[in-house]
Amino acid sequence: MSTGTNSDTARPEGLAAYIAVTAAYWAFMLSDGALRMLVLLHFHTLGFSPVQLAYLFVLYEIAGVVTNLSAGWLAARFGLTSTLYAGLGIQIVALIALAQLNPDWSVTASVAFVMAVQGASGVAKDLAKMSSKSAVKLLAPKGQGGLFRWVAILTGSKNAVKGAGFLCGAAALGLFGFVPSVIGMAVVLAVILIAVALRMPSGLPRGRKDAKFREVLSKNRDVNWLSFARVFLFGARDVWFVVGIPVYFYAVLSDGSEAGNRAAFFTIGTFMALWTILYGVVQANAPRLLRAKDRPTAEMVRAARIWVGALVAIPAALAALVAVSGGAAPWLTVTLIIGLLLFGAIFAVNSSLHSYLILAFTSDSRVTMDVGFYYMANAAGRLLGTVLSGLSYQIGGVALCLLVAAGMLALSWLGAVKLGKGATPAG
């Protein structure tokens, strides 16, 4: 199957390509999660403020917006395997570069350097993501919920792996230090890239020479409204996830000593890992939870409105609880952990529905373009959430982070209300 068709006779080869793409994506996301925790915790211990910590990830998210806008065209022009390998290769270079960070540099120089390296990592992440998600549309079996099932497995397992990366990153920082951890990840990822490149079967399109960049902008009303909803869904997560909660937990859990810092690293890493793994497990099982096999796309659109509406109440309630609590306390920390894990489970259903709907709304001929545009919106939401995470925590602590999240989810619900009122979704 050299053209990426979905015929029944070609399915075994398509499955082999899907497995190879998933393995490459797993390797990337493990390194991505570990790198996020390494950078966040390492620079927090060096005395960086919440706003400065947010700045470290700003270029990462800006790069994601720009990359996704062009990645769909690049994949259509040069082929999905090319963009997948490019993503893995750029991540290896970024990890090696980060190991060159000099502790004698000024804060300004350190922030600028890490921002630039994180920008390269952002390009890498979104090249890998767009390639993997687009491949599912081309390789998944038609009918009986096959598309939703395959995309849920890819995205759910990816998030479980990224959660393990959070834990690995925090643990590696505590056990080995910053530079050895970064170099070790680069070596492992290089070995995996070589293995995947040598073993990748055929089954993905090689690209078409006549692909035009202007085709990236979608004329599909549902794709555009879903992208709008996606901006605020992921902004609502990152506004507390990126800076707010890790810094809050560090302040509550660490006494400032080396042993206290190490214990806080492991606890924070464990929470971030558990949250992301739970998110991935629920996401992978979303088709079964939603009975997607027996439901048409129109019903899945209605489900998207219901599930994001249910999500709004959680950060709003947690923000009110923090505001009236009178300060940090063990019972508050436990309540936040439980509440945010519940948030993660419901968020996972929303995210899985979005990941299915973007592929349902697009067509095989436009899949890389529409998926790239949609993940540009995803990156824009992460960028918005990242910036607001540092600012919100600096101004009003974790309570304001959670309140802003509730407001962003209300905007995501407004976008979901607009879905399904345009053209009939594509196959």
Solvent accessible surface area in square Angstrom, and as a share of the most:
residue,aa,sasa,rsa
1,M,39,0.17
2,S,68,0.44
3,T,96,0.56
4,G,5,0.05
5,T,70,0.41
6,N,21,0.11
7,S,53,0.34
8,D,128,0.66
9,T,129,0.75
10,A,17,0.13
11,R,41,0.15
12,P,97,0.61
13,E,59,0.27
14,G,0,0.00
15,L,78,0.39
16,A,41,0.32
17,A,0,0.00
18,Y,16,0.06
19,I,103,0.52
20,A,16,0.12
21,V,3,0.02
22,T,10,0.06
23,A,41,0.32
24,A,0,0.00
25,Y,0,0.00
26,W,104,0.36
27,A,10,0.08
28,F,0,0.00
29,M,2,0.01
30,L,66,0.33
31,S,6,0.04
32,D,6,0.03
33,G,0,0.00
34,A,4,0.03
35,L,3,0.02
36,R,30,0.11
37,M,0,0.00
38,L,1,0.00
39,V,0,0.00
40,L,2,0.01
41,L,3,0.01
42,H,39,0.17
43,F,1,0.00
44,H,33,0.15
45,T,54,0.32
46,L,105,0.52
47,G,63,0.61
48,F,12,0.05
49,S,35,0.23
50,P,25,0.15
51,V,26,0.15
52,Q,60,0.27
53,L,0,0.00
54,A,3,0.02
55,Y,106,0.40
56,L,0,0.00
57,F,0,0.00
58,V,20,0.11
59,L,61,0.30
60,Y,5,0.02
61,E,0,0.00
62,I,67,0.34
63,A,12,0.09
64,G,0,0.00
65,V,34,0.19
66,V,95,0.55
67,T,9,0.05
68,N,0,0.00
69,L,54,0.27
70,S,30,0.19
71,A,0,0.00
72,G,0,0.00
73,W,62,0.22
74,L,53,0.26
75,A,3,0.03
76,A,13,0.10
77,R,62,0.22
78,F,104,0.43
79,G,1,0.01
80,L,2,0.01
81,T,40,0.23
82,S,54,0.35
83,T,8,0.04
84,L,1,0.01
85,Y,58,0.22
86,A,41,0.31
87,G,0,0.00
88,L,0,0.00
89,G,23,0.22
90,I,55,0.28
91,Q,0,0.00
92,I,21,0.11
93,V,100,0.57
94,A,2,0.02
95,L,0,0.00
96,I,83,0.42
97,A,32,0.24
98,L,0,0.00
99,A,12,0.09
100,Q,108,0.48
101,L,20,0.10
102,N,57,0.29
103,P,128,0.80
104,D,129,0.67
105,W,95,0.33
106,S,69,0.45
107,V,77,0.44
108,T,109,0.63
109,A,44,0.34
110,S,12,0.08
111,V,17,0.10
112,A,58,0.45
113,F,53,0.22
114,V,0,0.00
115,M,47,0.21
116,A,57,0.44
117,V,9,0.05
118,Q,2,0.01
119,G,6,0.05
120,A,37,0.28
121,S,0,0.00
122,G,0,0.00
123,V,46,0.27
124,A,0,0.00
125,K,5,0.02
126,D,0,0.00
127,L,11,0.06
128,A,0,0.00
129,K,12,0.05
130,M,0,0.00
131,S,3,0.02
132,S,0,0.00
133,K,7,0.03
134,S,0,0.00
135,A,1,0.01
136,V,1,0.00
137,K,4,0.02
138,L,13,0.06
139,L,0,0.00
140,A,3,0.02
141,P,33,0.21
142,K,116,0.49
143,G,53,0.51
144,Q,137,0.61
145,G,22,0.21
146,G,1,0.01
147,L,25,0.13
148,F,2,0.01
149,R,102,0.37
150,W,23,0.08
151,V,1,0.00
152,A,0,0.00
153,I,76,0.39
154,L,0,0.00
155,T,2,0.01
156,G,1,0.01
157,S,23,0.15
158,K,17,0.07
159,N,4,0.02
160,A,26,0.20
161,V,33,0.19
162,K,27,0.12
163,G,0,0.00
164,A,35,0.27
165,G,0,0.00
166,F,3,0.01
167,L,68,0.34
168,C,66,0.40
169,G,1,0.01
170,A,0,0.00
171,A,22,0.17
172,A,21,0.16
173,L,19,0.10
174,G,19,0.18
175,L,116,0.58
176,F,135,0.56
177,G,26,0.25
178,F,16,0.07
179,V,65,0.37
180,P,79,0.50
181,S,9,0.06
182,V,0,0.00
183,I,69,0.35
184,G,33,0.32
185,M,32,0.14
186,A,4,0.03
187,V,88,0.51
188,V,83,0.48
189,L,3,0.02
190,A,31,0.24
191,V,92,0.53
192,I,51,0.26
193,L,31,0.15
194,I,107,0.54
195,A,49,0.38
196,V,15,0.09
197,A,47,0.36
198,L,143,0.71
199,R,201,0.73
200,M,31,0.14
201,P,42,0.26
202,S,52,0.34
203,G,1,0.01
204,L,13,0.07
205,P,39,0.24
206,R,191,0.70
207,G,35,0.34
208,R,91,0.33
209,K,159,0.68
210,D,88,0.46
211,A,7,0.05
212,K,89,0.38
213,F,99,0.41
214,R,180,0.66
215,E,49,0.22
216,V,2,0.01
217,L,115,0.57
218,S,14,0.09
219,K,203,0.86
220,N,39,0.20
221,R,91,0.33
222,D,1,0.00
223,V,0,0.00
224,N,56,0.29
225,W,75,0.26
226,L,0,0.00
227,S,5,0.03
228,F,73,0.31
229,A,0,0.00
230,R,6,0.02
231,V,27,0.15
232,F,33,0.14
233,L,0,0.00
234,F,11,0.04
235,G,0,0.00
236,A,0,0.00
237,R,26,0.10
238,D,3,0.01
239,V,0,0.00
240,W,0,0.00
241,F,13,0.05
242,V,3,0.02
243,V,0,0.00
244,G,0,0.00
245,I,0,0.00
246,P,2,0.01
247,V,11,0.07
248,Y,22,0.08
249,F,3,0.01
250,Y,33,0.13
251,A,70,0.54
252,V,51,0.29
253,L,71,0.35
254,S,20,0.13
255,D,117,0.61
256,G,60,0.58
257,S,52,0.33
258,E,128,0.57
259,A,67,0.52
260,G,11,0.11
261,N,29,0.15
262,R,91,0.33
263,A,59,0.46
264,A,1,0.00
265,F,16,0.07
266,F,66,0.28
267,T,64,0.37
268,I,0,0.00
269,G,0,0.00
270,T,53,0.31
271,F,12,0.05
272,M,2,0.01
273,A,2,0.02
274,L,100,0.50
275,W,1,0.00
276,T,5,0.03
277,I,58,0.30
278,L,59,0.29
279,Y,3,0.01
280,G,1,0.01
281,V,75,0.43
282,V,28,0.16
283,Q,2,0.01
284,A,33,0.26
285,N,57,0.29
286,A,0,0.00
287,P,18,0.12
288,R,178,0.65
289,L,99,0.49
290,L,7,0.03
291,R,151,0.55
292,A,8,0.07
293,K,126,0.53
294,D,114,0.59
295,R,57,0.21
296,P,78,0.49
297,T,30,0.18
298,A,57,0.45
299,E,55,0.25
300,M,1,0.01
301,V,5,0.03
302,R,122,0.44
303,A,4,0.03
304,A,2,0.02
305,R,60,0.22
306,I,123,0.62
307,W,65,0.23
308,V,2,0.01
309,G,32,0.31
310,A,51,0.39
311,L,0,0.00
312,V,38,0.22
313,A,63,0.49
314,I,21,0.11
315,P,0,0.00
316,A,39,0.30
317,A,64,0.49
318,L,12,0.06
319,A,6,0.05
320,A,57,0.44
321,L,54,0.27
322,V,23,0.13
323,A,76,0.59
324,V,119,0.68
325,S,27,0.17
326,G,81,0.78
327,G,41,0.39
328,A,67,0.52
329,A,25,0.19
330,P,112,0.71
331,W,127,0.44
332,L,2,0.01
333,T,13,0.08
334,V,83,0.48
335,T,45,0.26
336,L,0,0.00
337,I,52,0.27
338,I,110,0.56
339,G,11,0.10
340,L,1,0.00
341,L,48,0.24
342,L,96,0.48
343,F,0,0.00
344,G,0,0.00
345,A,24,0.18
346,I,26,0.13
347,F,0,0.00
348,A,0,0.00
349,V,2,0.01
350,N,1,0.00
351,S,1,0.00
352,S,0,0.00
353,L,0,0.00
354,H,3,0.01
355,S,2,0.02
356,Y,26,0.10
357,L,0,0.00
358,I,2,0.01
359,L,2,0.01
360,A,6,0.04
361,F,1,0.01
362,T,2,0.01
363,S,40,0.26
364,D,65,0.33
365,S,88,0.57
366,R,63,0.23
367,V,3,0.02
368,T,13,0.07
369,M,1,0.00
370,D,3,0.02
371,V,1,0.00
372,G,0,0.00
373,F,29,0.12
374,Y,0,0.00
375,Y,1,0.01
376,M,37,0.16
377,A,6,0.04
378,N,0,0.00
379,A,0,0.00
380,A,32,0.25
381,G,0,0.00
382,R,9,0.03
383,L,40,0.20
384,L,65,0.32
385,G,0,0.00
386,T,0,0.00
387,V,51,0.29
388,L,50,0.25
389,S,0,0.00
390,G,0,0.00
391,L,77,0.38
392,S,6,0.04
393,Y,38,0.14
394,Q,99,0.44
395,I,137,0.70
396,G,36,0.35
397,G,23,0.22
398,V,5,0.03
399,A,20,0.15
400,L,51,0.25
401,C,0,0.00
402,L,0,0.00
403,L,101,0.50
404,V,38,0.22
405,A,0,0.00
406,A,9,0.07
407,G,40,0.39
408,M,10,0.04
409,L,0,0.00
410,A,44,0.34
411,L,68,0.34
412,S,0,0.00
413,W,104,0.37
414,L,88,0.44
415,G,0,0.00
416,A,1,0.01
417,V,42,0.24
418,K,78,0.33
419,L,0,0.00
420,G,45,0.43
421,K,126,0.54
422,G,35,0.34
423,A,72,0.56
424,T,122,0.71
425,P,42,0.27
426,A,36,0.28
427,G,76,0.73
